[in-house]
């Protein structure tokens, strides 16, 4: 019986290698002057293989964008995890919850949401890219759930819903903030953060 796991692993390795060179190309030349032939030659990947995974040149560019978004999500999670692991014993749980809400409020967070929105549009007509989007969401939520579990273990919170579900909710809520971004209004952003904090408090049930 043939084991399909090596094939999946090889496919992901090909995707990652191609995206690495595509990211360099995009940063150096931009989307307009992005030449797929240069990327394929550098990565040692055939055009048919690239199109199998990403559908088109635009699909590859979109995948680079979501890779950047994924890295930003991971960086935010590392910052939050560092906060949880190094906070003093008398740390207020409400401060932790506010950190979860406010980390997405800077310029980098807004750019990240814009990139993700563009990628989701491209994924509507690209099943391989849609699968990649789903994988990054799942992996990001699992990482965040591990951090939330640390907060539970420290006695900061007593969740009223499944931890993994809360992690997915946080990530999707942060992405939905893109609609607030379009208002370009400080007050609107402030009231969104307060509403998000209150909703998150209901889910996480702070104990301090």
C-alpha atoms as an extended CHARMM CRD file, in Angstrom:
* protein
*
       208  EXT
         1         1  UNK       CA              0.0000000000        0.0000000000        0.0000000000  PROA      1               0.0000000000
         2         2  UNK       CA              1.4090000000        3.4030000000       -0.9740000000  PROA      2               0.0000000000
         3         3  UNK       CA              1.8920000000        5.9230000000        1.8080000000  PROA      3               0.0000000000
         4         4  UNK       CA              0.7140000000        9.3960000000        0.7570000000  PROA      4               0.0000000000
         5         5  UNK       CA              2.4760000000       11.2850000000        3.5290000000  PROA      5               0.0000000000
         6         6  UNK       CA              5.8400000000       11.7250000000        1.7350000000  PROA      6               0.0000000000
         7         7  UNK       CA              3.9480000000       13.1680000000       -1.2610000000  PROA      7               0.0000000000
         8         8  UNK       CA              2.1870000000       15.7140000000        0.9420000000  PROA      8               0.0000000000
         9         9  UNK       CA              5.4590000000       16.5590000000        2.6630000000  PROA      9               0.0000000000
        10        10  UNK       CA              7.2330000000       16.9720000000       -0.6790000000  PROA      10              0.0000000000
        11        11  UNK       CA              4.3870000000       19.1710000000       -1.9020000000  PROA      11              0.0000000000
        12        12  UNK       CA              4.6020000000       21.4340000000        1.1240000000  PROA      12              0.0000000000
        13        13  UNK       CA              8.3980000000       21.6060000000        0.7890000000  PROA      13              0.0000000000
        14        14  UNK       CA              8.0190000000       22.6400000000       -2.8610000000  PROA      14              0.0000000000
        15        15  UNK       CA              5.4670000000       25.2960000000       -1.8940000000  PROA      15              0.0000000000
        16        16  UNK       CA              7.6850000000       26.6830000000        0.8540000000  PROA      16              0.0000000000
        17        17  UNK       CA             10.7650000000       26.7930000000       -1.3900000000  PROA      17              0.0000000000
        18        18  UNK       CA              8.8750000000       28.4960000000       -4.1920000000  PROA      18              0.0000000000
        19        19  UNK       CA              7.3520000000       31.0360000000       -1.8070000000  PROA      19              0.0000000000
        20        20  UNK       CA             10.7720000000       31.8630000000       -0.3980000000  PROA      20              0.0000000000
        21        21  UNK       CA             12.1060000000       32.8890000000       -3.8040000000  PROA      21              0.0000000000
        22        22  UNK       CA              8.8140000000       34.5260000000       -4.7720000000  PROA      22              0.0000000000
        23        23  UNK       CA              8.9920000000       36.6590000000       -1.6350000000  PROA      23              0.0000000000
        24        24  UNK       CA             12.4520000000       37.9070000000       -2.6070000000  PROA      24              0.0000000000
        25        25  UNK       CA             11.2390000000       38.6900000000       -6.1170000000  PROA      25              0.0000000000
        26        26  UNK       CA              8.1940000000       40.5630000000       -4.8380000000  PROA      26              0.0000000000
        27        27  UNK       CA             10.1740000000       42.6340000000       -2.3590000000  PROA      27              0.0000000000
        28        28  UNK       CA             12.8300000000       43.5190000000       -4.9260000000  PROA      28              0.0000000000
        29        29  UNK       CA             10.6800000000       44.2120000000       -7.9930000000  PROA      29              0.0000000000
        30        30  UNK       CA              7.0990000000       44.6230000000       -6.7450000000  PROA      30              0.0000000000
        31        31  UNK       CA              3.9570000000       42.9600000000       -8.0900000000  PROA      31              0.0000000000
        32        32  UNK       CA              3.9580000000       44.7210000000      -11.4910000000  PROA      32              0.0000000000
        33        33  UNK       CA              7.5150000000       43.6750000000      -12.4400000000  PROA      33              0.0000000000
        34        34  UNK       CA              7.2830000000       40.2850000000      -10.7270000000  PROA      34              0.0000000000
        35        35  UNK       CA              8.6930000000       37.7000000000      -13.1730000000  PROA      35              0.0000000000
        36        36  UNK       CA              7.6130000000       34.1480000000      -12.5040000000  PROA      36              0.0000000000
        37        37  UNK       CA             10.3430000000       32.7320000000      -14.7730000000  PROA      37              0.0000000000
        38        38  UNK       CA             13.0570000000       34.1590000000      -12.4990000000  PROA      38              0.0000000000
        39        39  UNK       CA             11.3760000000       32.6480000000       -9.4460000000  PROA      39              0.0000000000
        40        40  UNK       CA             10.9970000000       29.2170000000      -11.0550000000  PROA      40              0.0000000000
        41        41  UNK       CA             14.6210000000       29.1430000000      -12.1780000000  PROA      41              0.0000000000
        42        42  UNK       CA             15.8910000000       30.1570000000       -8.7460000000  PROA      42              0.0000000000
        43        43  UNK       CA             13.6520000000       27.6780000000       -6.9060000000  PROA      43              0.0000000000
        44        44  UNK       CA             14.2220000000       24.8190000000       -9.3580000000  PROA      44              0.0000000000
        45        45  UNK       CA             10.4690000000       24.2930000000       -9.7010000000  PROA      45              0.0000000000
        46        46  UNK       CA              8.5800000000       23.6420000000      -12.9300000000  PROA      46              0.0000000000
        47        47  UNK       CA              5.8080000000       25.9360000000      -14.1050000000  PROA      47              0.0000000000
        48        48  UNK       CA              3.3250000000       23.0680000000      -14.0580000000  PROA      48              0.0000000000
        49        49  UNK       CA              4.1750000000       22.2760000000      -10.4350000000  PROA      49              0.0000000000
        50        50  UNK       CA              3.8840000000       25.9420000000       -9.4480000000  PROA      50              0.0000000000
        51        51  UNK       CA              0.4900000000       26.2410000000      -11.1410000000  PROA      51              0.0000000000
        52        52  UNK       CA             -0.6590000000       22.9780000000       -9.5740000000  PROA      52              0.0000000000
        53        53  UNK       CA             -0.0920000000       24.4500000000       -6.1070000000  PROA      53              0.0000000000
        54        54  UNK       CA             -1.0440000000       28.0920000000       -6.6800000000  PROA      54              0.0000000000
        55        55  UNK       CA             -3.1180000000       28.2210000000       -9.8550000000  PROA      55              0.0000000000
        56        56  UNK       CA             -1.4090000000       31.2060000000      -11.4920000000  PROA      56              0.0000000000
        57        57  UNK       CA              1.2140000000       33.9310000000      -11.1750000000  PROA      57              0.0000000000
        58        58  UNK       CA             -1.2830000000       36.0170000000       -9.2020000000  PROA      58              0.0000000000
        59        59  UNK       CA             -1.9510000000       33.0470000000       -6.9390000000  PROA      59              0.0000000000
        60        60  UNK       CA              1.7580000000       32.8390000000       -6.1200000000  PROA      60              0.0000000000
        61        61  UNK       CA              1.8880000000       36.5650000000       -5.3150000000  PROA      61              0.0000000000
        62        62  UNK       CA             -1.1900000000       36.2030000000       -3.1190000000  PROA      62              0.0000000000
        63        63  UNK       CA              0.3870000000       33.2450000000       -1.3280000000  PROA      63              0.0000000000
        64        64  UNK       CA              3.4750000000       35.3380000000       -0.5830000000  PROA      64              0.0000000000
        65        65  UNK       CA              1.2140000000       37.9360000000        0.9680000000  PROA      65              0.0000000000
        66        66  UNK       CA             -0.4990000000       35.4060000000        3.2210000000  PROA      66              0.0000000000
        67        67  UNK       CA              2.8930000000       33.9660000000        4.1690000000  PROA      67              0.0000000000
        68        68  UNK       CA              3.8100000000       37.4450000000        5.3890000000  PROA      68              0.0000000000
        69        69  UNK       CA              0.5280000000       37.6350000000        7.2690000000  PROA      69              0.0000000000
        70        70  UNK       CA              1.1890000000       34.2410000000        8.8520000000  PROA      70              0.0000000000
        71        71  UNK       CA              4.5980000000       35.3910000000       10.0490000000  PROA      71              0.0000000000
        72        72  UNK       CA              3.0090000000       38.4730000000       11.6080000000  PROA      72              0.0000000000
        73        73  UNK       CA              0.4240000000       36.3070000000       13.3800000000  PROA      73              0.0000000000
        74        74  UNK       CA              3.2230000000       34.1040000000       14.6940000000  PROA      74              0.0000000000
        75        75  UNK       CA              5.2000000000       37.1340000000       15.8640000000  PROA      75              0.0000000000
        76        76  UNK       CA              2.1460000000       38.4670000000       17.7110000000  PROA      76              0.0000000000
        77        77  UNK       CA              1.6250000000       35.0820000000       19.3270000000  PROA      77              0.0000000000
        78        78  UNK       CA              5.2710000000       34.9450000000       20.4230000000  PROA      78              0.0000000000
        79        79  UNK       CA              4.8990000000       38.3820000000       22.0130000000  PROA      79              0.0000000000
        80        80  UNK       CA              1.7230000000       37.3450000000       23.8390000000  PROA      80              0.0000000000
        81        81  UNK       CA              3.2840000000       34.0580000000       24.9590000000  PROA      81              0.0000000000
        82        82  UNK       CA              6.3270000000       35.9090000000       26.2700000000  PROA      82              0.0000000000
        83        83  UNK       CA              3.9800000000       38.1540000000       28.2570000000  PROA      83              0.0000000000
        84        84  UNK       CA              2.1950000000       35.1500000000       29.7810000000  PROA      84              0.0000000000
        85        85  UNK       CA              5.3680000000       33.2350000000       30.6030000000  PROA      85              0.0000000000
        86        86  UNK       CA              7.1820000000       36.1740000000       32.1830000000  PROA      86              0.0000000000
        87        87  UNK       CA              4.4150000000       38.0760000000       33.9550000000  PROA      87              0.0000000000
        88        88  UNK       CA              4.5550000000       38.3070000000       37.7820000000  PROA      88              0.0000000000
        89        89  UNK       CA              2.3330000000       36.1390000000       39.9510000000  PROA      89              0.0000000000
        90        90  UNK       CA             -0.0070000000       39.0530000000       40.7160000000  PROA      90              0.0000000000
        91        91  UNK       CA             -0.4840000000       39.9530000000       37.0470000000  PROA      91              0.0000000000
        92        92  UNK       CA             -3.9660000000       41.2550000000       36.2130000000  PROA      92              0.0000000000
        93        93  UNK       CA             -5.8550000000       39.0340000000       33.7990000000  PROA      93              0.0000000000
        94        94  UNK       CA             -7.6270000000       42.0640000000       32.3230000000  PROA      94              0.0000000000
        95        95  UNK       CA             -4.3010000000       43.4930000000       31.1790000000  PROA      95              0.0000000000
        96        96  UNK       CA             -3.6120000000       40.2270000000       29.3670000000  PROA      96              0.0000000000
        97        97  UNK       CA             -7.0070000000       40.3530000000       27.6420000000  PROA      97              0.0000000000
        98        98  UNK       CA             -6.4750000000       43.9570000000       26.5830000000  PROA      98              0.0000000000
        99        99  UNK       CA             -3.1410000000       42.9400000000       25.0710000000  PROA      99              0.0000000000
       100       100  UNK       CA             -4.9360000000       40.3140000000       22.9710000000  PROA      100             0.0000000000
       101       101  UNK       CA             -7.2340000000       43.0220000000       21.6130000000  PROA      101             0.0000000000
       102       102  UNK       CA             -4.7930000000       45.8770000000       21.0980000000  PROA      102             0.0000000000
       103       103  UNK       CA             -1.8690000000       44.0630000000       19.4310000000  PROA      103             0.0000000000
       104       104  UNK       CA             -3.6620000000       44.3420000000       16.0790000000  PROA      104             0.0000000000
       105       105  UNK       CA             -4.2500000000       48.0830000000       16.3160000000  PROA      105             0.0000000000
       106       106  UNK       CA             -0.9650000000       49.3600000000       14.8740000000  PROA      106             0.0000000000
       107       107  UNK       CA             -0.0680000000       50.1280000000       11.2490000000  PROA      107             0.0000000000
       108       108  UNK       CA              1.4740000000       46.6750000000       10.7590000000  PROA      108             0.0000000000
       109       109  UNK       CA             -1.8110000000       45.0930000000       11.8360000000  PROA      109             0.0000000000
       110       110  UNK       CA             -3.7660000000       47.1590000000        9.3200000000  PROA      110             0.0000000000
       111       111  UNK       CA             -1.3860000000       46.2500000000        6.4760000000  PROA      111             0.0000000000
       112       112  UNK       CA             -1.6210000000       42.5970000000        7.5100000000  PROA      112             0.0000000000
       113       113  UNK       CA             -5.4110000000       42.6680000000        7.2370000000  PROA      113             0.0000000000
       114       114  UNK       CA             -5.2540000000       44.3050000000        3.8060000000  PROA      114             0.0000000000
       115       115  UNK       CA             -2.9040000000       41.6050000000        2.5490000000  PROA      115             0.0000000000
       116       116  UNK       CA             -5.0460000000       38.8440000000        3.9440000000  PROA      116             0.0000000000
       117       117  UNK       CA             -8.1730000000       40.3040000000        2.3410000000  PROA      117             0.0000000000
       118       118  UNK       CA             -6.4840000000       40.3360000000       -1.0730000000  PROA      118             0.0000000000
       119       119  UNK       CA             -5.3830000000       36.7460000000       -0.6020000000  PROA      119             0.0000000000
       120       120  UNK       CA             -8.8620000000       35.5870000000        0.3810000000  PROA      120             0.0000000000
       121       121  UNK       CA            -10.2530000000       37.0890000000       -2.8210000000  PROA      121             0.0000000000
       122       122  UNK       CA             -7.6760000000       35.1850000000       -4.8880000000  PROA      122             0.0000000000
       123       123  UNK       CA             -8.4410000000       31.9800000000       -2.9590000000  PROA      123             0.0000000000
       124       124  UNK       CA            -12.0930000000       32.0070000000       -4.0600000000  PROA      124             0.0000000000
       125       125  UNK       CA            -11.0630000000       30.6740000000       -7.4800000000  PROA      125             0.0000000000
       126       126  UNK       CA             -8.0020000000       28.6860000000       -6.4150000000  PROA      126             0.0000000000
       127       127  UNK       CA             -8.5760000000       25.5040000000       -4.4210000000  PROA      127             0.0000000000
       128       128  UNK       CA             -4.8710000000       25.0090000000       -3.6450000000  PROA      128             0.0000000000
       129       129  UNK       CA             -4.5460000000       28.5340000000       -2.3090000000  PROA      129             0.0000000000
       130       130  UNK       CA             -7.7970000000       28.1500000000       -0.3650000000  PROA      130             0.0000000000
       131       131  UNK       CA             -6.3610000000       25.0300000000        1.2670000000  PROA      131             0.0000000000
       132       132  UNK       CA             -3.2030000000       26.9580000000        2.1440000000  PROA      132             0.0000000000
       133       133  UNK       CA             -5.3020000000       29.7440000000        3.7100000000  PROA      133             0.0000000000
       134       134  UNK       CA             -7.1650000000       27.1630000000        5.7670000000  PROA      134             0.0000000000
       135       135  UNK       CA             -3.9480000000       25.5550000000        6.9580000000  PROA      135             0.0000000000
       136       136  UNK       CA             -2.4810000000       28.8710000000        8.1100000000  PROA      136             0.0000000000
       137       137  UNK       CA             -5.6880000000       29.7030000000        9.9930000000  PROA      137             0.0000000000
       138       138  UNK       CA             -5.6770000000       26.3150000000       11.7040000000  PROA      138             0.0000000000
       139       139  UNK       CA             -1.9940000000       26.5070000000       12.6270000000  PROA      139             0.0000000000
       140       140  UNK       CA             -2.3010000000       30.0740000000       13.9080000000  PROA      140             0.0000000000
       141       141  UNK       CA             -5.3120000000       29.1860000000       16.0380000000  PROA      141             0.0000000000
       142       142  UNK       CA             -3.5830000000       26.1340000000       17.4890000000  PROA      142             0.0000000000
       143       143  UNK       CA             -0.5560000000       28.2240000000       18.4630000000  PROA      143             0.0000000000
       144       144  UNK       CA             -2.7370000000       30.8750000000       20.0670000000  PROA      144             0.0000000000
       145       145  UNK       CA             -4.7650000000       28.2130000000       21.8760000000  PROA      145             0.0000000000
       146       146  UNK       CA             -1.5600000000       26.9110000000       23.4700000000  PROA      146             0.0000000000
       147       147  UNK       CA             -0.8280000000       30.4070000000       24.7580000000  PROA      147             0.0000000000
       148       148  UNK       CA             -4.3650000000       30.7900000000       26.1020000000  PROA      148             0.0000000000
       149       149  UNK       CA             -3.9710000000       27.4450000000       27.8670000000  PROA      149             0.0000000000
       150       150  UNK       CA             -0.9240000000       28.8430000000       29.6630000000  PROA      150             0.0000000000
       151       151  UNK       CA             -3.0830000000       31.6930000000       30.9470000000  PROA      151             0.0000000000
       152       152  UNK       CA             -5.6050000000       29.1190000000       32.2050000000  PROA      152             0.0000000000
       153       153  UNK       CA             -2.8370000000       27.1920000000       33.9690000000  PROA      153             0.0000000000
       154       154  UNK       CA             -1.6860000000       30.3800000000       35.6790000000  PROA      154             0.0000000000
       155       155  UNK       CA             -5.1750000000       30.8830000000       37.0380000000  PROA      155             0.0000000000
       156       156  UNK       CA             -5.7840000000       34.1200000000       35.1660000000  PROA      156             0.0000000000
       157       157  UNK       CA             -8.8840000000       32.9880000000       33.2890000000  PROA      157             0.0000000000
       158       158  UNK       CA            -11.5900000000       30.3250000000       33.4090000000  PROA      158             0.0000000000
       159       159  UNK       CA            -12.9350000000       30.0770000000       29.8340000000  PROA      159             0.0000000000
       160       160  UNK       CA            -16.6400000000       29.6860000000       29.1710000000  PROA      160             0.0000000000
       161       161  UNK       CA            -16.0800000000       28.1930000000       25.6900000000  PROA      161             0.0000000000
       162       162  UNK       CA            -13.5780000000       25.7590000000       24.1140000000  PROA      162             0.0000000000
       163       163  UNK       CA            -10.0620000000       27.2460000000       24.0460000000  PROA      163             0.0000000000
       164       164  UNK       CA             -9.4890000000       26.4140000000       20.3820000000  PROA      164             0.0000000000
       165       165  UNK       CA            -12.8080000000       27.9840000000       19.4570000000  PROA      165             0.0000000000
       166       166  UNK       CA            -11.8450000000       31.1570000000       21.3120000000  PROA      166             0.0000000000
       167       167  UNK       CA             -8.5130000000       31.2280000000       19.4720000000  PROA      167             0.0000000000
       168       168  UNK       CA            -10.2810000000       31.0070000000       16.1000000000  PROA      168             0.0000000000
       169       169  UNK       CA            -12.7240000000       33.7060000000       17.2400000000  PROA      169             0.0000000000
       170       170  UNK       CA             -9.8730000000       36.0580000000       18.1830000000  PROA      170             0.0000000000
       171       171  UNK       CA             -8.1060000000       35.6170000000       14.8350000000  PROA      171             0.0000000000
       172       172  UNK       CA            -11.2820000000       36.0860000000       12.7910000000  PROA      172             0.0000000000
       173       173  UNK       CA            -12.3340000000       39.1030000000       14.8770000000  PROA      173             0.0000000000
       174       174  UNK       CA             -8.9510000000       40.7300000000       14.3400000000  PROA      174             0.0000000000
       175       175  UNK       CA             -9.2880000000       40.1880000000       10.5900000000  PROA      175             0.0000000000
       176       176  UNK       CA            -12.8200000000       41.6030000000       10.6260000000  PROA      176             0.0000000000
       177       177  UNK       CA            -11.3540000000       44.7830000000       12.0630000000  PROA      177             0.0000000000
       178       178  UNK       CA            -10.4360000000       45.6930000000        8.4710000000  PROA      178             0.0000000000
       179       179  UNK       CA            -13.9070000000       47.2610000000        8.1300000000  PROA      179             0.0000000000
       180       180  UNK       CA            -13.1130000000       49.5590000000       11.0560000000  PROA      180             0.0000000000
       181       181  UNK       CA             -9.7700000000       50.3910000000        9.4270000000  PROA      181             0.0000000000
       182       182  UNK       CA            -11.6330000000       51.8990000000        6.4880000000  PROA      182             0.0000000000
       183       183  UNK       CA            -13.2500000000       54.4990000000        8.7370000000  PROA      183             0.0000000000
       184       184  UNK       CA             -9.8280000000       56.0390000000        9.4970000000  PROA      184             0.0000000000
       185       185  UNK       CA            -11.3920000000       57.2500000000       12.7260000000  PROA      185             0.0000000000
       186       186  UNK       CA             -9.6110000000       57.0930000000       16.0840000000  PROA      186             0.0000000000
       187       187  UNK       CA            -12.8510000000       57.0810000000       18.0810000000  PROA      187             0.0000000000
       188       188  UNK       CA            -14.3070000000       54.2210000000       16.0390000000  PROA      188             0.0000000000
       189       189  UNK       CA            -11.1710000000       52.1540000000       16.6240000000  PROA      189             0.0000000000
       190       190  UNK       CA            -11.3190000000       52.9110000000       20.3420000000  PROA      190             0.0000000000
       191       191  UNK       CA            -14.9440000000       51.8070000000       20.7410000000  PROA      191             0.0000000000
       192       192  UNK       CA            -14.2490000000       48.6650000000       18.6560000000  PROA      192             0.0000000000
       193       193  UNK       CA            -11.3930000000       47.7330000000       21.0010000000  PROA      193             0.0000000000
       194       194  UNK       CA            -13.6010000000       48.2870000000       24.0460000000  PROA      194             0.0000000000
       195       195  UNK       CA            -16.4170000000       46.1630000000       22.5940000000  PROA      195             0.0000000000
       196       196  UNK       CA            -13.9420000000       43.4320000000       21.6100000000  PROA      196             0.0000000000
       197       197  UNK       CA            -12.4450000000       43.4930000000       25.1170000000  PROA      197             0.0000000000
       198       198  UNK       CA            -15.8610000000       43.0910000000       26.7320000000  PROA      198             0.0000000000
       199       199  UNK       CA            -16.7640000000       40.2100000000       24.3930000000  PROA      199             0.0000000000
       200       200  UNK       CA            -13.4100000000       38.5000000000       24.9870000000  PROA      200             0.0000000000
       201       201  UNK       CA            -13.8050000000       38.9210000000       28.7440000000  PROA      201             0.0000000000
       202       202  UNK       CA            -17.1140000000       37.0590000000       28.5240000000  PROA      202             0.0000000000
       203       203  UNK       CA            -15.3900000000       34.1730000000       26.7570000000  PROA      203             0.0000000000
       204       204  UNK       CA            -12.2310000000       34.0750000000       28.8630000000  PROA      204             0.0000000000
       205       205  UNK       CA            -13.8170000000       34.9060000000       32.2400000000  PROA      205             0.0000000000
       206       206  UNK       CA            -10.9000000000       36.7340000000       33.9670000000  PROA      206             0.0000000000
       207       207  UNK       CA            -10.2110000000       35.6850000000       37.5720000000  PROA      207             0.0000000000
       208       208  UNK       CA             -7.9920000000       38.6170000000       38.6020000000  PROA      208             0.0000000000
